[in-house]
């Protein structure tokens, strides 16, 4: 029995949720999942092919990796098991994701409804202690909204929130707040001698204090990653999380919506299905009245899902303004279907591709090395949509990540940094001043700007930009990933003149939203 909050950790972040759900449903449409080893292994192969799971020799060949992904989707309320037929179905929230609706509101809604007890928490391989009667993500937001707490780190969440947040009563919330306050004043000395005995390993039993804390902090960090996907919180210095100011009103609405824990009767023959279908309602939904009956999955149904799945995968990697013949050919090559078949499958498909890309791109921007290359390529594709001739040149020696050329006769170089708070270190400054800029000045007389793009920037970034400019004699700027997406969104409504972008990109400053609004 797990004596603390728990969520699957095979995927510590939620950015690939649409891809994984798409692949899972393709592999299991209307079929039995349980005890079907071939299906489990085939799903693992698909995950590897899409780059969602590391390739490598599977030591036991028992499909355990695939089952953890099923558990991940099940925990999020995106799938359920049809009790009568024992087959996998998607919930309405899952269907909304597969139809291309904006993923962030859907997943945010799911996280706010996620609770213990549930069909997931009572699974034999999970078995979270029955003392927990709580919606963990709402509990976290309640703490972050409290003026006595304001911010949390993984140490505080791991030691006290996921271990003592048993329910949503005022008494429990006050107890956890008190424990965090004591910890901030006295540190680990407030932990009891029996702390390690309370949170043992399911395989090795009692661990050392260091190992126990590491285990709990790892779970806490996964909760933070999930919550970060909602764009409600952000991370500050040393990994401290807090609610974004512009999201405070939304959090207030969430916490005051009058909802309560969902009833769950595991002894009812349809208890798991009833719970999952209600849990898996899309935002604004009241009930799931679907009757699947003897539904047969045809080749045409599979083909349409396969093509649309590939479309959504591409939409998460690069901005799609319209369905071009080159995109159709790319999907045809990926899926093995003809161009005509792809066109037919996409004819009435109108997903919100901008939201899909924005969500994915903002996650790339905080990924560190995990998605650094994808972040570079996606940035290149944004500049292509902005009307630049852009090339990914980062694999060459003495080169930045991206070179862009404007039809207005100027060029620029861009370095992407998948950091939460990037500062231009002396080493990075020297690379820009002594390597990147001289290399491209030699190649072109039209180089007019350098640019850094990251999730966020350090306090001294403006001085650092001006220093690079002063030493290189080239003007530049820094731009958050969010603000670059804002420029693209504005450009999609009405094309932005490249002379205006020239002035913006050579401003020797950090580009803010008010600067973008003036374009």
Steps between C-alpha positions, in 0.01 A plus 500: 500500500636844401482734796523828307358671192612324185475542122664298220853617430576328170439841341596771747347771280172526315606656169468173296152415631320543165758292313496219756120494519480496119741208470336310783151527353628407154651184641195411710190634329217280622734219604598327822812650660546290810723193474567563130879489488529544122291817521713632787825441311360653180401811696854528635635481144269784393610713795863445404430578134351835598788574736271493804685214664870426494598225262686206643494132576202404714645284771193302599289522181190505722358835385535667840603828338184510291281434803649798684389724211149355519504573873615857426203562268260324737614714793430815296146382426552483123409132461277245671434128475162394365380266776285275279748450217825564691620728218671839518292811428590868502315732736345819364805694619718255308283540190526879530879475495491269197271741316766770532339717766744717703677260736580728793138570612414130466799375701458778757140388548613140543769584754262707708260201513768237563442349844571225748322262532449408135521196271867591447589543867340166591671296227694207645836626375428849641283469812525851646409504869127544565576783747535732198165652402629795303540671162876554509538772236228714654664449839828632357327806354331565834839507671654723232205739532553538875688819591697309765641260240494676157768271357609136538799289404533126445653456847193645672255319273683169540536515878161636602247555221497157336534324836263699723250646252238239586183697425371845408372603844617833644656306787719294266600801290596693816702203627701482177557876500623481859740219412643694206546810716684295763720346232592840362619597845659178626569277197508120514531495878119506519469163323418213735737210563244265342472709180691243290287213632184683386608532135668174412597354164253248356795280401774552758310618807645765732755728333757745627380852582679631191337240272156558652520875448630453145205271421246749637664799330496313169125448528457865604694616194270295274197670658668834429564399138135406455379825655745696288332365185183690596694830470351602835832492684857587420835411652723761652848482648607161639190329361250684720152503346233766532177600327543738208343836581284492187367156605395594854141569394473161326634325809244682713223376270631143517516497878155656546307297243309311770600156375589209725665161472324261265332196654673174421374152581764243403267218603234594245535282187512812282667721765829556316334576167241735653774694680736522200229613258390774741859596584574512127236757407640782288480858635134603527373142461232356731469136399627235264198333340686317223379149425762306312290189445657266247715770340738356242826677421533510121811550290369843404459603865853387574641680195333829594627476858850410382520796261354746750733369768800571279361845420471585872852370559640733233288790631670464837844535342452790261238770440243405236311789346321297232501151357747517211575237239849459648344423840262250342790330324697488825210327677452263207866401521482457878185289498527308173162626375449673168483878461129470415431296812680758715306785339169321563586432867593865561222655295267569795769496771541848652717467813637798691853454370622826648413393856658159443823658379505771769463242777774283356735792428472647849583158643802476270619833640532357853626154405874551550692257281203262459335692214770755420534398135122491453487850652754624244315347205160623619643852536630480145151402382346799681730736310406329175135574579600860573625523141872445552723257316622306803754221537598280794881532499587403857667172407784690328810617688507864613133541410198613703182294484311687228572737212212709365486715187229759438368581152556862608876439465630435850597193699531395862632217715309336783609289795229310684544411866254254657549664840249637747713807582783542251791737555773565245806355668848619408554180302176546305581867442839408356345242269263760362757780476805303386348207307141533385485865394843509324417177315183646352641847438754329275221319316262794467509878527134498599533367857320755718389317815566223746228352720464270799173313559424325831212435736616788721802713580711608794480844659807640324411391148458853362854597606630174355337564160651847483841360587481247215389778266775734612774241445364360172373825344176313416167578663284232657220404736364224720154356469306249708349201325157622607554842340631346178176300481313828559678655201402201287139521617488870410660428162237229425226759545674766292846474344766699686723718285862381513629856542311512830654167602842642406451787747376262767781247464772768506370676811777373733235417756272232636189495282184526708132454414444875479769515229320229305165677532649800316593297192 
